Amino acid sequence: MLHLRLITPAGQTDAVVRLIEKTVGTTHLVVVPGAARNPAGDVVMCDVAREAADELIGDLQELGLDATGSIAVETIDLSLSKRADKAEEEAPGEGADAVLWDHLTDLTHEESTLSFTYVGFLAVATMLAACGVMLDNAILIVGAMAVGPEFGPLAGICTALVQRTPHRVWRCLWALLAGFAAAMILTAGFGWLMDAFGLFDKDMIEAARPNTAFIWQPDWMSFVVAFLAGIAGTLSLTSAKSGALIGVAISVTTVPAAANAAMAFSYSDYSQTWGSAGQLLANLGGIVAAGTVTLLLQKWLWRRS
């Protein structure tokens, strides 16, 4: 169940209440006249089954409530109520299959902002992966994958493509490309510093590296794994099961490929540089393709339910 807290101008309250009452899957309706101060108006609260929430929120937006008042949505972790149980039973479809498009847009917008924190996480993840590459240490590679925040912009691109908002596509693409460029430049500088201290050398990048050589040797399996990870990541976002994102993060080699490309370029090993770049593009392309297809399929299935 989800909890909606609305601020409505006094003149719109009756229309909002009627809309909530006729929406299947709503319950626990509360109206507090004149309680809101900024903006001024009435406070209307209700609980709604997740599978009915997207339609209700859309109808509230059609009333202009997002401009004249406020729409706030919270997840209810526990609701002990027979009325809530009945509302969930009456609502069409399954809650786990419902996509809250406004929530997804807001979430991916936040995660794909080119901020200092985003670049910082990506740079640190790439540096950790560089250590894993140079030491041929798979554990460090896995750790770097878990730290990387790149799935946010990738999910943002998928969401924007499905919702046909080109400006958001470019915004997420800019965050992705600029973030990786900054992370790779900083990692190359980190490699130079480690070399100066005698901790890295060219022999390490040119060694056989049986545990991490796959990073710069892409094949069709790289794309397949990225595609499957993209499906899992998208489902985890739309179903609010964020724990699955950790598994997604450590199944694709975006950050390690960027790290290997940076280190190989700094040591003039251009064959590894191009191989790593190919691995990076295969993973990014696979995730975007899978995420977009998954969202389109979810949208189509929900309309048929």
C-alpha positions in Angstrom: 0.0 0.0 0.0 1.0 3.6 -0.6 0.0 6.7 1.5 -1.0 9.9 -0.4 -0.9 13.2 1.4 -2.4 16.0 -0.7 -2.7 19.7 -0.3 -5.7 21.0 -2.2 -7.1 24.5 -2.7 -10.5 24.7 -0.9 -12.3 25.0 -4.3 -10.8 21.7 -5.5 -11.2 19.6 -2.4 -14.6 18.2 -3.4 -13.4 17.2 -6.8 -10.3 15.5 -5.4 -12.4 13.6 -2.8 -14.8 12.4 -5.4 -11.9 11.2 -7.6 -10.4 9.2 -4.7 -13.7 7.7 -3.7 -14.4 6.4 -7.2 -10.9 5.0 -7.6 -10.9 1.3 -7.0 -8.2 0.3 -4.5 -8.3 3.3 -2.2 -9.2 3.5 1.5 -8.6 5.4 4.8 -9.7 8.7 3.3 -9.2 11.7 5.7 -10.0 15.3 5.0 -8.7 18.1 7.2 -10.2 21.5 6.1 -7.9 24.5 6.3 -5.0 22.6 7.8 -2.4 23.6 5.1 -0.6 26.9 5.3 2.0 26.8 2.5 0.3 26.5 0.1 -2.9 27.4 1.8 -5.7 24.8 1.5 -7.1 21.6 2.8 -5.2 18.4 3.6 -6.5 15.2 2.1 -5.0 11.9 2.9 -5.7 8.3 1.8 -4.1 4.9 1.3 -4.1 3.3 -2.2 -3.0 -0.1 -3.5 0.2 0.2 -5.4 -1.5 -1.2 -8.6 -4.0 1.6 -8.5 -1.7 4.4 -7.6 -0.2 5.4 -10.9 -3.7 6.0 -12.4 -4.9 8.0 -9.4 -1.7 10.1 -9.4 -2.2 10.8 -13.1 -5.8 11.8 -12.6 -4.8 14.2 -9.8 -2.2 15.7 -12.1 -4.9 16.2 -14.7 -6.8 18.2 -12.1 -3.7 20.4 -11.8 -3.1 19.5 -8.2 0.7 19.3 -8.8 0.6 23.0 -9.8 -2.0 24.4 -7.4 -1.3 22.2 -4.4 0.9 19.2 -3.6 1.0 15.5 -4.1 3.2 13.5 -1.7 3.6 9.7 -1.9 5.0 7.4 0.8 5.4 3.7 1.0 3.5 2.0 3.9 5.7 -0.8 5.4 3.0 -2.2 7.5 -0.8 -1.7 7.4 -3.0 -3.8 9.8 -6.4 -3.1 8.3 -9.1 -5.2 6.8 -10.2 -2.2 4.7 -6.6 -2.0 3.3 -6.7 -5.8 2.5 -10.0 -5.3 0.7 -8.7 -2.4 -1.3 -5.7 -4.4 -2.5 -8.0 -7.3 -3.4 -10.3 -5.0 -5.4 -7.5 -3.2 -7.3 -6.8 -4.7 -10.7 -3.4 -6.5 -11.3 -0.6 -7.2 -8.9 1.2 -4.6 -6.9 4.6 -6.0 -7.8 3.9 -5.5 -11.5 2.7 -1.9 -11.2 5.1 0.8 -12.4 4.8 4.2 -10.7 6.1 6.3 -13.7 6.4 9.6 -11.8 8.3 7.9 -9.0 10.6 6.2 -11.5 11.2 9.4 -13.4 12.0 11.3 -10.1 14.3 8.5 -8.9 16.3 8.2 -12.1 16.5 12.0 -12.4 18.1 12.1 -8.9 20.5 9.2 -9.6 21.6 10.7 -13.0 22.6 14.2 -11.8 26.2 15.0 -12.7 27.2 16.0 -9.1 30.4 15.9 -7.2 29.1 12.9 -5.2 28.3 11.0 -8.4 31.7 11.7 -10.0 33.4 10.9 -6.7 31.8 7.5 -6.3 32.5 6.6 -10.0 36.1 7.8 -9.7 36.7 5.9 -6.5 35.1 2.8 -8.0 37.3 3.1 -11.1 40.5 3.5 -9.0 39.5 0.4 -7.0 39.1 -1.5 -10.2 42.4 -0.2 -11.4 44.0 -1.8 -8.3 42.2 -5.0 -9.1 43.3 -4.9 -12.7 47.0 -4.3 -11.9 47.1 -6.9 -9.1 44.9 -9.4 -11.1 42.6 -9.5 -8.0 39.0 -10.5 -8.8 37.8 -9.5 -5.3 38.8 -5.9 -5.8 37.1 -6.0 -9.2 33.8 -7.2 -7.6 34.1 -4.5 -4.9 34.6 -1.8 -7.5 31.5 -3.0 -9.4 29.4 -2.7 -6.2 30.6 0.9 -5.6 30.0 2.2 -9.1 26.8 4.4 -9.4 26.5 4.2 -13.2 23.2 2.3 -13.3 21.3 5.5 -12.3 22.0 7.3 -15.6 21.5 4.1 -17.6 18.0 3.6 -16.0 17.3 7.2 -16.7 18.1 6.8 -20.4 15.7 3.8 -20.5 12.9 5.6 -18.7 13.3 8.7 -20.9 13.3 6.7 -24.1 10.0 4.9 -23.1 8.4 8.2 -22.0 9.7 9.9 -25.2 11.4 12.8 -23.4 14.6 13.5 -25.5 15.9 16.2 -23.2 16.1 13.7 -20.3 17.9 11.2 -22.6 20.6 13.8 -23.3 20.8 14.8 -19.7 21.4 11.2 -18.5 23.8 10.6 -21.5 25.8 13.6 -20.5 26.0 12.5 -16.9 27.1 9.0 -18.0 29.8 10.1 -20.6 31.1 13.1 -18.5 31.2 11.0 -15.4 33.2 8.1 -17.0 35.5 10.6 -18.8 36.3 12.3 -15.4 36.7 9.0 -13.6 39.1 7.7 -16.3 41.2 10.8 -16.3 41.4 10.8 -12.5 42.3 7.0 -12.6 45.0 7.6 -15.1 46.5 10.3 -12.7 46.1 7.8 -9.9 48.0 5.2 -11.9 50.8 7.7 -12.6 51.0 8.4 -8.9 51.1 4.7 -8.0 53.8 4.2 -10.6 55.9 7.0 -9.2 55.8 5.3 -5.8 56.8 2.0 -7.4 53.4 0.3 -6.7 52.4 0.0 -10.4 54.6 -0.8 -13.4 54.1 -1.6 -17.1 54.8 -5.3 -16.6 51.7 -5.6 -14.5 49.4 -4.4 -17.2 51.1 -6.6 -19.8 51.1 -9.7 -17.7 48.8 -12.7 -18.5 46.3 -11.8 -15.7 44.1 -14.9 -15.8 41.6 -13.6 -13.3 40.9 -10.2 -15.1 41.9 -10.6 -18.7 38.3 -11.0 -19.7 37.8 -7.3 -19.0 39.6 -6.2 -22.2 38.5 -9.3 -24.3 34.8 -8.7 -25.0 32.7 -11.2 -26.8 29.0 -11.8 -27.3 28.6 -13.2 -23.8 29.6 -9.7 -22.5 26.5 -8.3 -24.2 24.3 -11.2 -23.0 25.3 -10.8 -19.4 24.8 -7.0 -19.6 21.3 -7.6 -21.2 20.2 -10.0 -18.4 21.6 -7.6 -15.8 19.7 -4.7 -17.4 16.4 -6.7 -17.1 17.1 -7.5 -13.4 18.1 -3.9 -12.6 15.0 -2.4 -14.3 12.7 -4.9 -12.5 14.3 -4.0 -9.2 13.6 -0.3 -9.7 10.1 -0.7 -10.9 9.1 -3.2 -8.2 10.9 -1.3 -5.4 13.2 -4.3 -4.7 16.4 -2.3 -4.6 18.4 -5.1 -3.0 18.6 -6.8 -6.4 20.7 -3.8 -7.7 23.8 -5.1 -5.8 23.6 -8.3 -7.8 23.2 -6.2 -11.0 26.2 -4.0 -10.2 28.6 -7.0 -9.7 27.5 -8.8 -12.8 28.6 -6.2 -15.4 32.1 -4.9 -16.2 31.5 -1.2 -16.9 33.7 0.2 -14.2 36.5 -2.4 -14.5 36.5 -1.9 -18.3 36.9 1.9 -17.8 39.7 1.3 -15.3 41.5 -1.1 -17.6 41.2 1.3 -20.5 42.6 4.2 -18.4 45.6 2.1 -17.1 46.4 0.6 -20.5 46.3 4.0 -22.2 48.6 5.5 -19.6 51.1 2.7 -20.4 50.6 3.0 -24.2 49.0 -0.4 -24.5 46.5 0.6 -27.1 45.2 -3.0 -27.9 44.0 -3.3 -24.3 42.6 0.2 -24.4 40.5 -0.5 -27.5 39.5 -3.9 -26.1 38.4 -2.4 -22.8 36.5 0.4 -24.6 34.6 -2.4 -26.6 33.8 -4.1 -23.3 32.5 -0.9 -21.8 30.3 -0.1 -24.8 28.9 -3.7 -25.0 27.9 -3.5 -21.3 26.4 0.0 -21.6 24.5 -0.9 -24.8 23.2 -4.2 -23.4 21.9 -2.6 -20.2 20.1 0.3 -22.1 18.6 -2.1 -24.6 17.4 -4.5 -21.9 16.0 -1.8 -19.7 14.1 -0.1 -22.5 12.6 -3.4 -23.7 11.7 -4.4 -20.1 9.9 -1.0 -19.5 8.0 -1.2 -22.8 6.9 -4.8 -22.0 5.8 -3.8 -18.5 3.8 -0.9 -19.9 2.2 -3.1 -22.5 1.3 -5.9 -20.1 -0.1 -3.5 -17.6 -2.4 -1.9 -20.2 -3.7 -5.4 -21.0 -4.3 -6.4 -17.4 
